[in-house]
Amino acid sequence: MDFKFFISKLNNFISTLHEMLCVFPDKCPIIVFAVAVPPAVHLVLLTLDVQNSVKFALVRYTLSKVRERNDTILDRFLDCVKRHPHKPFILFEDESYSYLDTDRQSNKVARALQQHTDIKEGDTVAILFGNQPFFLWIWLGLVKLGCSAALLNYNMRSRSLLHCFSCSGANVLIAGKEYKEVVEEILPTLTEQKVKVFVLADQCTTAGMETFSDKIRQASSEPIPVDVRSNVRLMSPAVYIYTSGTTGLPKAAVLTHLRLWNLSFVQSTFGVSSTDVFYLNLPLYHTSGLMAFTGTIERGSTLALRSKFSASHFWDDCRKYNVTVIHYIGETMRYLCSTQKRPSDRNHKVRMAIGNGVRADVWREFLNRFGHISVKELYGSTEGNIGLSNYTGKVGAVGRVNFFHKWLLPYAIIKYDIEKEEPLRNSEGFCVEAATGEAGLLISQISQKAPFIGYARDPKQTEKKRLHDVFVKGDQYFNTGDLLWIDEENFIYFQDRIGDTFRWKGENVATNEVSDILTTMPSIQEANVYGVKVPGQEGRAGMAALRLKEGEPFDGTGTFRHVSRYLPAYARPRFIRIQNCLTVTGTFKHRKVKLVEEGFKPDEISDRLYILDDKDKCYVPLTQRMYDSVVSGMIKL
């Protein structure tokens, strides 16, 4: 049966059902919900709920068939190559690469690796690349060899980068030529560990590094035999993506081939088709980037790829590539709204925006300025086993409680003690669901249908994300680390992150990692890092409360130099607060709640405050006048 025909008939049934309920309100308990909202609104919401349930059921059915055949997203890609070999798959700068072009290039990558390394099925290769076609060609080539890929964040440096590489278990590293110097910082350790290091260039004089462009060019483009990857299963690792989580250095979240299928279906559930052109300018090493290109493969559509986000070129790119679907995070929406208005603002073919983290006010401003674009807000995490989607288009919401979804993949929002940083439990020791309108911790049941794989080579941190005996003895739930709340109409809203992680510039910042870096300075005794709200900004800006060693002055220039050397830009504290002592809990954890509430207001804080000045390359005293400029937006963070 045609899906659209089925939905239209289903909608007719719902309309009839609604009329019956109005006449016979005592015949069905569903009328309890109907009286809570106007009948017309109820009908629309109910229709959307049913439509979403049907789509969700179809996805689950498709996944069951995928499980039976043990297909991976690579099998879907090869099917696309057969069906439409010359259709554009990647649009990048002024070039167009077809599905067949990509297939041949990935074959050459795979054969080059076979000829010049000892990698075999089940091994891991780390890749350090920005957004470019070679990223996708290398990843597909690795899947063809039955290998997994560790997608390194190109913002990482020295200690963090080496840690990320090591915890993946990779024995080969391939880097873009623009990251050659970054790799050279950790090359002595890699050489010690006998890691094979390639740089995507034709020439390289650094001992311990080999060129890779020439090897790919000389390799055959003949298909890779299927038996090379015959032992790959849906639960085999496909990629490692790095997440800050709640503590310490980044952790390698394991994404299986089954998880890639789940990510790929996001586009289809929102109605993206094979004729759409999907625009991606977010990093391919992010889950969002992975969702974009696996979704493009699943749909058999086209991916317009940009090396980095540019607000000034965004709409020009959309017009150039005839983009119909865009991918966003909250920050990119705000940046677009902050650009100077143009007569051509509505001159585009974009019909849909898929992403997460946009504020309600920015959402409205975006629609008012750039025209009728269907915004599909998502909620999810790299390592998590739950995803929510705002299929109704309700501004500000990340999803809606859907009975069918919740029944198949149970989740709950439970009461949470922010000060103690733990869920509240009743006298019987079980967790308690949050009331309507009350922010609580989102948790999702761990099951065969919704597994939680965890982190590579880090069982301790994996276990920390599990909650036991939540509602009954023996059950297990995934702790998302996020606070959400549900309104009276069952819409779900994101409130905040908990614990030791905050989000800034589209990246998760682990406060413990920043603290560790700060305390390696000779003058700093203790550091308590947290995120503070800045009016008009998405996420939270980093702030550090410092206790200096006795007799040591605060060195603004030296501190700037130190964080610039060891931390990516988004993780560097924007504000610093000097304190005589740092308060701790009974278990010696730094107290953050009061510091977060106090923020960085110089007229309310007697401690010395400093702000990061990129222009002068120094932390300078934060005055009231500078504070006002930050709040008004005159000083950009």
C-alpha positions as CSV (number, residue, x, y, z in Angstrom):
1,M,0.0,0.0,0.0
2,D,1.2,3.5,-0.8
3,F,2.4,5.2,2.4
4,K,0.8,8.6,1.6
5,F,-2.5,6.9,0.8
6,F,-2.4,5.0,4.0
7,I,-1.8,8.2,6.0
8,S,-4.6,10.0,4.3
9,K,-7.0,7.1,5.2
10,L,-5.7,7.1,8.7
11,N,-6.3,10.8,9.0
12,N,-9.9,10.3,7.8
13,F,-10.3,7.7,10.5
14,I,-9.0,10.0,13.2
15,S,-11.3,12.8,12.0
16,T,-14.3,10.4,12.3
17,L,-13.0,9.2,15.7
18,H,-12.8,12.8,16.9
19,E,-16.4,13.5,15.8
20,M,-17.6,10.4,17.7
21,L,-15.7,11.5,20.8
22,C,-17.4,14.9,20.7
23,V,-20.8,13.2,20.5
24,F,-20.1,10.4,23.0
25,P,-17.5,11.8,25.4
26,D,-18.1,9.1,28.0
27,K,-17.3,6.2,25.6
28,C,-13.5,6.6,25.5
29,P,-10.9,7.7,28.0
30,I,-9.0,9.6,25.3
31,I,-11.5,12.4,25.8
32,V,-9.6,13.3,29.0
33,F,-6.9,14.6,26.7
34,A,-9.4,16.2,24.3
35,V,-10.8,18.5,26.9
36,A,-7.4,19.8,27.8
37,V,-7.0,21.6,24.5
38,P,-9.4,22.9,21.8
39,P,-10.8,20.2,19.6
40,A,-9.1,21.4,16.4
41,V,-5.7,21.5,18.1
42,H,-6.3,18.1,19.6
43,L,-7.1,16.7,16.1
44,V,-4.0,18.2,14.6
45,L,-1.8,16.9,17.4
46,L,-3.4,13.5,17.4
47,T,-3.0,13.2,13.7
48,L,0.7,14.2,13.9
49,D,1.2,11.7,16.8
50,V,-0.3,8.9,14.7
51,Q,1.7,9.9,11.6
52,N,4.9,9.9,13.7
53,S,4.0,6.5,15.2
54,V,3.5,5.0,11.8
55,K,6.8,6.4,10.5
56,F,8.6,5.1,13.7
57,A,7.0,1.7,13.2
58,L,8.2,1.6,9.6
59,V,11.7,2.5,10.7
60,R,11.6,-0.3,13.2
61,Y,10.3,-2.7,10.5
62,T,13.1,-1.7,8.1
63,L,15.7,-2.2,10.9
64,S,14.3,-5.7,11.5
65,K,14.9,-6.5,7.8
66,V,18.3,-5.0,8.0
67,R,19.1,-7.2,10.9
68,E,17.9,-10.3,9.0
69,R,20.2,-9.5,6.1
70,N,23.1,-8.2,8.2
71,D,23.3,-5.2,5.9
72,T,25.5,-2.2,6.8
73,I,25.1,1.4,5.5
74,L,27.9,0.4,3.0
75,D,25.5,-2.1,1.4
76,R,23.0,0.7,1.0
77,F,25.7,2.8,-0.6
78,L,26.7,0.1,-3.1
79,D,23.0,-0.3,-4.0
80,C,22.9,3.4,-4.8
81,V,26.0,3.0,-7.0
82,K,24.2,0.3,-9.0
83,R,20.9,2.2,-9.2
84,H,22.2,5.7,-10.1
85,P,26.0,5.6,-10.6
86,H,26.2,9.1,-12.2
87,K,24.0,10.9,-9.7
88,P,25.9,13.6,-7.8
89,F,26.7,12.3,-4.3
90,I,29.0,15.1,-3.0
91,L,29.1,18.7,-4.1
92,F,32.2,20.4,-2.8
93,E,33.5,23.9,-3.8
94,D,33.2,23.8,-7.6
95,E,33.4,20.0,-8.0
96,S,30.7,17.4,-8.2
97,Y,31.4,13.7,-7.3
98,S,29.0,11.0,-8.3
99,Y,28.1,7.9,-6.4
100,L,30.4,6.0,-8.9
101,D,33.2,8.5,-8.4
102,T,33.0,8.0,-4.6
103,D,32.9,4.2,-5.0
104,R,36.0,4.2,-7.1
105,Q,37.9,6.6,-4.8
106,S,37.0,4.6,-1.7
107,N,38.2,1.4,-3.5
108,K,41.6,3.2,-4.2
109,V,41.9,4.2,-0.5
110,A,41.2,0.6,0.6
111,R,43.7,-0.9,-1.8
112,A,46.3,1.7,-0.9
113,L,45.9,0.7,2.8
114,Q,46.1,-2.9,1.9
115,Q,49.3,-2.4,0.0
116,H,51.1,-0.1,2.5
117,T,49.9,-1.2,5.9
118,D,49.2,-4.5,7.8
119,I,45.6,-3.6,8.7
120,K,43.0,-6.3,8.7
121,E,39.3,-6.8,9.3
122,G,38.5,-5.6,12.8
123,D,41.3,-3.1,13.1
124,T,40.8,0.7,13.7
125,V,42.3,3.6,11.7
126,A,42.2,7.1,13.1
127,I,41.5,10.0,10.7
128,L,42.2,13.6,11.3
129,F,40.5,15.7,8.6
130,G,38.4,18.7,8.1
131,N,35.3,18.6,5.9
132,Q,36.3,17.4,2.4
133,P,35.4,14.5,0.1
134,F,38.4,12.6,1.2
135,F,37.0,12.2,4.7
136,L,34.0,10.3,3.2
137,W,36.2,8.3,0.8
138,I,38.5,7.2,3.5
139,W,35.7,6.2,5.8
140,L,34.0,4.2,3.1
141,G,37.3,2.6,2.2
142,L,37.8,1.5,5.8
143,V,34.3,0.0,5.9
144,K,35.1,-2.0,2.7
145,L,38.1,-3.5,4.6
146,G,35.9,-4.3,7.6
147,C,37.7,-1.7,9.7
148,S,36.4,1.0,12.1
149,A,37.3,4.6,12.0
150,A,38.3,6.9,15.0
151,L,37.1,10.3,13.9
152,L,39.5,12.7,15.6
153,N,38.4,16.2,16.5
154,Y,40.8,18.6,14.6
155,N,40.6,21.1,17.4
156,M,42.4,18.8,19.8
157,R,46.1,19.3,20.5
158,S,49.0,17.5,22.2
159,R,47.9,15.6,25.3
160,S,44.2,15.5,24.4
161,L,44.8,14.4,20.8
162,L,47.2,11.7,21.9
163,H,44.7,10.4,24.4
164,C,41.9,10.3,21.8
165,F,44.1,8.4,19.4
166,S,45.3,5.9,22.1
167,C,41.9,5.0,23.5
168,S,40.6,4.0,20.1
169,G,43.2,1.3,19.8
170,A,44.1,2.5,16.3
171,N,47.4,1.4,14.7
172,V,47.2,3.7,11.7
173,L,46.7,7.5,11.5
174,I,45.7,9.4,8.4
175,A,45.8,13.2,8.6
176,G,45.0,16.0,6.2
177,K,48.1,18.0,5.1
178,E,46.8,21.0,7.0
179,Y,47.2,19.0,10.3
180,K,50.7,17.9,9.6
181,E,52.2,20.1,12.3
182,V,49.5,19.1,14.8
183,V,50.5,15.4,14.3
184,E,54.2,16.3,14.6
185,E,53.6,17.4,18.2
186,I,52.7,13.8,19.2
187,L,54.8,12.0,16.5
188,P,57.6,10.9,19.0
189,T,55.0,8.9,21.0
190,L,53.3,7.5,17.9
191,T,56.7,6.4,16.6
192,E,57.5,4.7,19.9
193,Q,54.2,2.8,19.6
194,K,55.0,1.8,16.0
195,V,52.0,3.6,14.6
196,K,51.9,4.0,10.9
197,V,51.3,7.7,10.1
198,F,50.2,9.1,6.7
199,V,49.6,12.6,5.6
200,L,47.4,13.4,2.6
201,A,50.1,15.0,0.5
202,D,52.5,14.2,-2.3
203,Q,55.6,15.3,-0.4
204,C,56.6,15.0,3.2
205,T,60.1,15.2,4.6
206,T,59.2,14.5,8.3
207,A,60.8,11.3,9.5
208,G,58.1,8.9,10.7
209,M,55.4,10.3,8.4
210,E,54.5,9.0,4.9
211,T,52.7,10.6,2.0
212,F,49.3,9.1,1.1
213,S,48.0,11.1,-1.9
214,D,50.5,9.4,-4.3
215,K,49.6,6.0,-2.9
216,I,45.9,6.5,-3.5
217,R,46.5,7.8,-7.0
218,Q,48.6,4.7,-7.9
219,A,46.1,2.2,-6.4
220,S,43.6,0.2,-8.4
221,S,39.9,1.2,-8.3
222,E,38.7,-2.3,-8.7
223,P,36.0,-3.3,-6.2
224,I,37.0,-4.8,-2.8
225,P,35.9,-8.4,-2.4
226,V,33.0,-8.9,0.1
227,D,34.9,-11.7,1.9
228,V,37.4,-9.2,3.2
229,R,34.7,-8.0,5.6
230,S,32.8,-11.2,6.0
231,N,32.9,-11.1,9.8
232,V,31.4,-7.6,10.2
233,R,28.1,-7.6,12.0
234,L,25.6,-4.9,12.8
235,M,26.9,-4.8,16.4
236,S,30.5,-4.5,15.2
237,P,32.1,-1.0,15.9
238,A,31.8,1.3,12.9
239,V,33.2,4.5,14.2
240,Y,34.5,6.1,17.4
241,I,33.3,9.6,18.1
242,Y,34.7,11.6,20.9
243,T,32.6,13.1,23.6
244,S,33.6,15.1,26.7
245,G,30.9,13.3,28.8
246,T,30.9,14.5,32.4
247,T,34.5,14.1,33.5
248,G,38.1,14.2,32.4
249,L,39.6,13.8,28.9
250,P,37.4,13.0,25.9
251,K,36.0,9.5,25.7
252,A,35.6,7.4,22.6
253,A,31.9,6.6,22.2
254,V,31.4,3.4,20.2
255,L,28.9,3.6,17.4
256,T,28.0,0.3,15.8
257,H,26.8,-0.3,12.3
258,L,23.3,-0.7,13.7
259,R,23.6,2.7,15.3
260,L,24.6,4.2,12.0
261,W,21.4,2.8,10.5
262,N,19.4,4.5,13.3
263,L,21.1,7.8,12.5
264,S,20.6,7.5,8.8
265,F,16.8,7.1,9.2
266,V,16.4,10.6,10.8
267,Q,16.1,12.2,7.4
268,S,13.5,9.8,6.1
269,T,11.3,10.2,9.2
270,F,11.2,13.9,8.5
271,G,10.3,13.5,4.9
272,V,13.6,14.0,3.1
273,S,13.6,12.4,-0.3
274,S,16.1,11.2,-2.9
275,T,15.6,14.4,-4.8
276,D,16.7,16.7,-2.0
277,V,20.1,18.3,-1.6
278,F,21.3,18.3,2.0
279,Y,23.7,21.1,3.0
280,L,26.3,20.3,5.7
281,N,28.9,22.8,7.1
282,L,29.2,21.2,10.6
283,P,32.2,18.9,11.3
284,L,32.1,15.5,9.8
285,Y,33.7,14.1,13.0
286,H,30.5,15.1,14.9
287,T,27.5,12.8,15.3
288,S,25.6,15.5,13.4
289,G,28.0,15.2,10.4
290,L,27.7,11.4,10.5
291,M,23.9,11.7,10.5
292,A,24.0,13.9,7.5
293,F,26.1,11.7,5.2
294,T,24.7,8.4,6.3
295,G,21.2,9.9,5.8
296,T,22.2,11.0,2.4
297,I,23.3,7.5,1.5
298,E,20.1,6.0,3.0
299,R,18.0,8.4,0.9
300,G,20.1,8.1,-2.2
301,S,20.2,11.9,-2.3
302,T,23.0,14.6,-2.7
303,L,25.2,16.1,0.0
304,A,26.5,19.7,-0.5
305,L,29.6,19.9,1.8
306,R,31.4,23.0,3.0
307,S,34.8,23.0,4.8
308,K,33.6,25.2,7.6
309,F,30.5,27.2,8.6
310,S,30.3,30.6,7.2
311,A,27.4,32.9,7.9
312,S,28.3,35.3,5.1
313,H,28.4,32.5,2.5
314,F,25.6,30.3,3.8
315,W,22.7,31.4,1.6
316,D,25.0,31.9,-1.4
317,D,26.0,28.2,-1.1
318,C,22.3,27.3,-0.8
319,R,21.5,29.0,-4.0
320,K,24.7,27.7,-5.8
321,Y,23.9,24.1,-5.0
322,N,20.1,24.3,-5.0
323,V,19.9,23.2,-1.4
324,T,16.6,22.1,-0.1
325,V,17.5,20.8,3.4
326,I,20.0,22.4,5.8
327,H,21.6,21.1,9.0
328,Y,22.0,23.4,12.0
329,I,22.9,23.7,15.6
330,G,21.5,26.6,17.7
331,E,24.6,28.7,17.3
332,T,24.5,28.6,13.5
333,M,20.9,29.8,13.4
334,R,21.9,32.7,15.6
335,Y,24.9,33.6,13.5
336,L,22.6,33.6,10.4
337,C,20.1,35.9,12.1
338,S,23.0,38.2,13.1
339,T,24.1,38.9,9.6
340,Q,23.2,42.1,7.8
341,K,19.8,41.8,6.1
342,R,19.7,41.4,2.3
343,P,17.0,41.6,-0.3
344,S,17.9,38.0,-1.3
345,D,17.3,36.6,2.2
346,R,14.2,34.6,1.0
347,N,15.6,33.8,-2.4
348,H,16.4,30.1,-1.9
349,K,14.9,26.7,-2.2
350,V,15.4,25.5,1.4
351,R,12.3,23.9,2.7
352,M,13.5,22.1,5.8
353,A,16.1,22.6,8.6
354,I,17.2,19.6,10.8
355,G,19.3,20.1,13.9
356,N,19.3,20.8,17.6
357,G,19.9,23.5,20.2
358,V,18.1,26.5,18.8
359,R,16.4,28.9,21.2
360,A,12.7,29.7,20.7
361,D,13.4,33.4,20.0
362,V,16.1,32.6,17.5
363,W,13.8,30.0,15.9
364,R,11.0,32.7,15.4
365,E,13.5,35.3,14.1
366,F,14.9,32.8,11.6
367,L,11.5,32.0,10.2
368,N,10.4,35.6,10.1
369,R,13.5,36.6,8.2
370,F,14.3,33.7,5.9
371,G,10.8,32.5,5.1
372,H,8.7,29.4,5.6
373,I,11.2,26.6,6.5
374,S,10.0,23.6,8.4
375,V,12.3,23.4,11.4
376,K,12.8,19.8,12.8
377,E,14.4,20.1,16.2
378,L,16.1,17.0,17.6
379,Y,17.4,15.8,20.9
380,G,20.1,13.1,21.3
381,S,23.6,12.3,22.4
382,T,26.5,10.6,20.7
383,E,26.7,7.6,23.1
384,G,23.0,7.6,24.2
385,N,20.3,5.2,23.4
386,I,17.5,7.7,23.1
387,G,16.5,10.3,20.5
388,L,13.6,12.7,20.5
389,S,12.2,14.7,17.6
390,N,9.9,17.7,17.3
391,Y,7.7,16.4,14.6
392,T,4.9,18.9,15.2
393,G,7.0,22.1,14.7
394,K,6.2,23.5,18.1
395,V,8.6,26.4,18.6
396,G,11.1,25.7,21.4
397,A,10.3,22.0,22.0
398,V,12.7,19.1,21.3
399,G,10.0,16.5,21.1
400,R,6.6,15.3,22.3
401,V,5.6,12.4,24.4
402,N,4.4,9.8,22.0
403,F,2.7,6.7,23.5
404,F,3.9,4.3,20.8
405,H,7.5,5.5,21.0
406,K,7.6,5.5,24.8
407,W,6.0,2.0,24.9
408,L,8.5,0.5,22.5
409,L,11.6,2.4,23.9
410,P,10.8,3.4,27.5
411,Y,12.2,6.6,28.9
412,A,11.3,8.9,31.8
413,I,12.2,12.3,33.3
414,I,13.0,11.8,37.0
415,K,13.5,14.2,39.9
416,Y,17.1,15.2,40.3
417,D,19.0,16.9,43.2
418,I,21.3,19.4,41.5
419,E,23.3,20.2,44.6
420,K,24.0,16.5,45.4
421,E,24.3,15.7,41.7
422,E,22.2,12.6,41.9
423,P,18.6,11.4,41.2
424,L,16.1,11.7,44.1
425,R,14.9,8.3,45.4
426,N,11.9,7.5,47.6
427,S,11.8,5.6,50.8
428,E,11.9,2.3,48.9
429,G,15.0,3.4,47.1
430,F,13.4,3.9,43.7
431,C,13.5,7.0,41.5
432,V,10.5,9.3,41.2
433,E,9.2,10.8,38.0
434,A,9.2,14.6,37.7
435,A,5.8,16.4,37.7
436,T,4.5,18.2,34.7
437,G,6.4,21.4,34.3
438,E,9.2,20.3,36.6
439,A,12.7,19.9,35.2
440,G,14.2,16.5,35.8
441,L,16.9,14.1,34.5
442,L,16.1,12.3,31.3
443,I,16.8,8.6,31.4
444,S,16.2,5.8,28.9
445,Q,15.8,2.1,29.6
446,I,18.7,-0.1,28.4
447,S,17.5,-3.1,26.5
448,Q,18.2,-5.3,23.5
449,K,16.1,-2.8,21.4
450,A,17.9,0.2,22.9
451,P,21.4,-1.0,23.9
452,F,24.0,1.3,25.5
453,I,27.5,0.2,24.2
454,G,29.5,2.8,26.1
455,Y,33.0,4.0,25.7
456,A,36.0,2.2,24.2
457,R,38.5,0.8,26.8
458,D,36.8,2.8,29.6
459,P,34.5,0.4,31.6
460,K,34.5,2.8,34.6
461,Q,33.1,5.7,32.7
462,T,30.7,3.4,30.8
463,E,29.3,2.2,34.2
464,K,28.9,5.8,35.4
465,K,26.3,6.3,32.7
466,R,24.2,3.4,33.9
467,L,21.5,3.8,36.6
468,H,20.4,0.7,38.4
469,D,17.2,-0.3,40.2
470,V,15.4,2.8,38.9
471,F,11.8,1.8,39.1
472,V,12.1,-1.9,39.9
473,K,14.9,-4.1,41.1
474,G,17.3,-5.1,38.4
475,D,16.3,-2.6,35.7
476,Q,18.9,-0.4,34.0
477,Y,18.6,3.1,32.5
478,F,21.0,5.3,30.5
479,N,21.7,8.6,32.3
480,T,21.7,11.3,29.6
481,G,23.1,13.9,32.0
482,D,20.5,16.4,30.7
483,L,17.6,18.1,32.4
484,L,14.3,18.3,30.5
485,W,10.7,19.0,31.3
486,I,7.2,18.3,29.9
487,D,4.4,20.8,29.6
488,E,0.7,20.2,29.9
489,E,0.3,19.4,26.2
490,N,3.1,16.7,26.4
491,F,5.7,18.8,24.6
492,I,9.2,18.1,25.8
493,Y,11.8,21.0,26.4
494,F,15.5,20.9,27.0
495,Q,16.5,22.7,30.2
496,D,20.2,22.3,30.8
497,R,23.1,20.0,31.2
498,I,24.1,18.7,34.7
499,G,27.4,17.8,36.3
500,D,30.7,18.8,35.0
501,T,30.0,19.5,31.3
502,F,28.6,22.5,29.5
503,R,28.2,23.4,25.9
504,W,29.8,26.3,24.1
505,K,30.2,27.1,20.4
506,G,28.6,23.8,19.5
507,E,31.1,21.7,21.5
508,N,30.9,19.9,24.8
509,V,33.5,21.2,27.3
510,A,34.6,18.9,30.1
511,T,35.4,21.1,33.1
512,N,37.8,18.6,34.7
513,E,39.9,18.6,31.6
514,V,40.2,22.4,31.6
515,S,40.9,22.4,35.4
516,D,43.7,19.9,34.9
517,I,45.3,22.1,32.2
518,L,45.0,25.2,34.4
519,T,46.6,23.6,37.5
520,T,49.7,22.7,35.5
521,M,50.6,26.4,35.7
522,P,53.2,27.0,38.5
523,S,51.1,29.8,40.0
524,I,47.7,28.1,40.3
525,Q,46.9,25.9,43.3
526,E,43.3,25.0,42.4
527,A,40.8,25.5,39.6
528,N,37.1,25.1,39.6
529,V,35.7,25.4,36.0
530,Y,32.0,25.8,35.1
531,G,29.8,27.4,32.5
532,V,27.9,30.7,32.9
533,K,25.0,32.1,31.0
534,V,25.7,35.1,28.7
535,P,22.7,37.1,27.5
536,G,22.0,36.6,23.8
537,Q,24.4,33.6,23.6
538,E,23.7,29.9,23.1
539,G,25.1,27.5,25.7
540,R,27.4,28.6,28.5
541,A,30.7,30.4,28.4
542,G,33.6,28.9,30.3
543,M,34.6,30.5,33.6
544,A,37.3,29.4,36.1
545,A,37.5,30.2,39.8
546,L,41.1,30.0,40.7
547,R,43.0,29.8,44.0
548,L,46.6,31.0,43.5
549,K,49.6,29.6,45.3
550,E,50.7,31.7,48.3
551,G,52.5,34.8,47.3
552,E,51.9,34.2,43.5
553,P,50.3,37.0,41.5
554,F,47.8,36.3,38.7
555,D,49.6,36.3,35.3
556,G,47.0,37.3,32.7
557,T,49.4,37.0,29.7
558,G,50.9,33.7,30.9
559,T,47.5,32.2,31.5
560,F,46.3,33.2,28.1
561,R,49.4,31.7,26.5
562,H,49.0,28.5,28.5
563,V,45.3,27.9,27.6
564,S,45.9,28.8,24.0
565,R,48.6,26.2,23.8
566,Y,46.8,23.3,25.4
567,L,43.1,23.9,24.9
568,P,40.9,24.3,21.8
569,A,39.4,27.8,21.4
570,Y,35.9,26.7,22.6
571,A,37.3,25.2,25.8
572,R,39.3,28.2,27.0
573,P,37.7,30.0,29.9
574,R,36.3,33.3,28.8
575,F,36.2,34.6,32.4
576,I,38.4,34.1,35.5
577,R,37.6,34.7,39.1
578,I,40.3,34.8,41.7
579,Q,39.3,33.4,45.2
580,N,41.1,33.0,48.5
581,C,39.6,29.5,48.9
582,L,37.4,27.2,46.8
583,T,34.4,25.6,48.6
584,V,33.9,21.9,48.3
585,T,31.2,19.3,49.2
586,G,31.5,16.6,51.8
587,T,33.0,14.3,49.2
588,F,35.5,17.0,48.3
589,K,33.9,18.0,45.0
590,H,34.0,21.6,44.0
591,R,30.8,23.4,44.6
592,K,29.6,25.0,41.4
593,V,25.9,25.9,41.8
594,K,26.4,29.2,43.6
595,L,29.2,30.2,41.3
596,V,27.1,29.5,38.3
597,E,24.2,31.5,39.7
598,E,26.5,34.5,40.5
599,G,27.9,34.5,37.0
600,F,30.4,37.2,36.1
601,K,28.8,40.4,37.4
602,P,31.5,42.8,38.7
603,D,29.0,44.9,40.6
604,E,27.8,41.8,42.7
605,I,31.1,40.0,43.1
606,S,33.9,41.3,45.3
607,D,36.5,38.8,43.9
608,R,38.8,39.9,41.2
609,L,37.3,39.1,37.7
610,Y,39.1,38.9,34.4
611,I,38.0,38.4,30.8
612,L,39.9,36.8,27.9
613,D,41.0,39.4,25.4
614,D,42.0,37.7,22.1
615,K,43.2,41.0,20.6
616,D,45.7,41.7,23.4
617,K,46.4,38.0,24.0
618,C,45.8,38.4,27.7
619,Y,43.3,38.1,30.5
620,V,42.4,41.6,31.5
621,P,40.4,43.0,34.5
622,L,36.6,42.8,33.8
623,T,35.1,46.3,34.5
624,Q,31.4,47.2,34.7
625,R,31.7,48.9,31.4
626,M,33.2,45.8,29.7
627,Y,30.5,43.7,31.4
628,D,27.8,45.9,29.9
629,S,29.4,45.6,26.5
630,V,29.4,41.8,26.7
631,V,25.7,41.8,27.7
632,S,24.8,44.2,24.9
633,G,26.7,42.2,22.4
634,M,29.3,44.9,21.6
635,I,32.1,42.6,22.9
636,K,31.9,39.3,21.0
637,L,32.8,36.1,22.9
